[in-house]
């Protein structure tokens, strides 16, 4: 029980990130998901056509959904940060690792959304 409480305290900012990102996905009316698309589009466009060629009737819900799914990326990023901190890794490398996990989470969120929804 003590270990679980310790992990929760280590992840408090990541848990807050999940909640803020999920709320932000709605409050930004999809702008967050669109920004995430812009970050990962060089990789996504290898597999899928560009956003402007998708069925326009489903673009907005997919953009909002991508932001919601991406918000869960804060949890593994926080776990990695806590693990690296326990090993004595410098803050610069922990921040880079955190951002890399968030970028990978954006890519995986968009891939999940696109695999489960026909866009053409």
N, C-alpha and C positions, 0 to 999 in steps of 0.2 A: 504494500500500500504506500509505503514511504517513497519507493522508487517511482511509482505512478505520479504521486504528488510533485516529486522533484521534476519529472518530465513536463508536467502541466505548467509548473512555474517557469521552466526553461523556455517553454513554447508560448508564453502568454502574449508576446508581441506578434507571433505568427498566427495565433488564434484570433487576435484582434485584426490582423491583416486579412484573414479569411472572411470575417464578418464585414469589414469595411469594403473589401473588393466585391463581395456579393451584393451589398447594398449599392455600391458604386455602379455596378453593371446596370441596375435598374434606373438609378437617378441620372446617370449620364445618357440615358435613352439609347444605349448601345455604343456610344463613343469609345468606351473602354474596350469593348470587343473589337471595334474597328482599329483602334490603335494596336491592339495585340496582333490583329491580322497583318497590319503594316510591318510589324517587327519580324513576323515569321513567313511573310509572303514569298521571299526569295526561295525558301525551301518548299513551301506549299505549292508554288506555281510549277514546280518540277512534276508534280503528280496531278494537280487539279488546274483547271483553267482559271484565269484571273477573275476576281470578284465581279467585274462588270459584265461577264458572260454568264453568270448564274441566273437561275429563275428568280426574277425580282420579287415575286410574291413571297418568297421564303427567306430573303436575305436578312431582313431586320430581326426576325426571331432567332436565326442562327447566330447573328452577331451578339445578341443579348445572352444567348445560351453559352456561347464561348466564354464570355466574361464570367458567367456563373461557374462554369466548370473550372476555369483557370484559377478561381479564387482558392480552390483546394490545394493548389501548388505551394501555398505558404506553409502548409504543415510539413511536407518533406524538406522544404528549404530550412525551416526552423529546426527540424531534427538533425539535419546535416550540420547546421551552425552549432548546435549544442554539442554534437559529437566532436567537431573540430576544436571548439573552445576547450573541451575537456582534455584534448591532446596538446593544448598549448599553441595552437596555430594562431599566427598573427591576424589581427582584425582585417587587414587589407585582403588577405586570401579568403577569409571567411565571407566577407562582403561579396567578393567576386564569385565564390561558390554559390552563395545565396541567389545572386542575380542570374547565374547560369541555370540554376534549378528553376527559377521563375520563367526564364526564357524557354527552357525545355518543357515546362508545364504549359506554356502558351501554345507551343507546337503540338504537344499531345492533346490538348483541349480541342484545338482546331481539327486535328486529324480525327479525333473521336466524333466530333460534330459532323464532319464531312463524310466519314465512313457510314454513319447511321442515317444520313439524310441525302437524298438525291438533289444535286444542285443544278443540274442541267435540264 
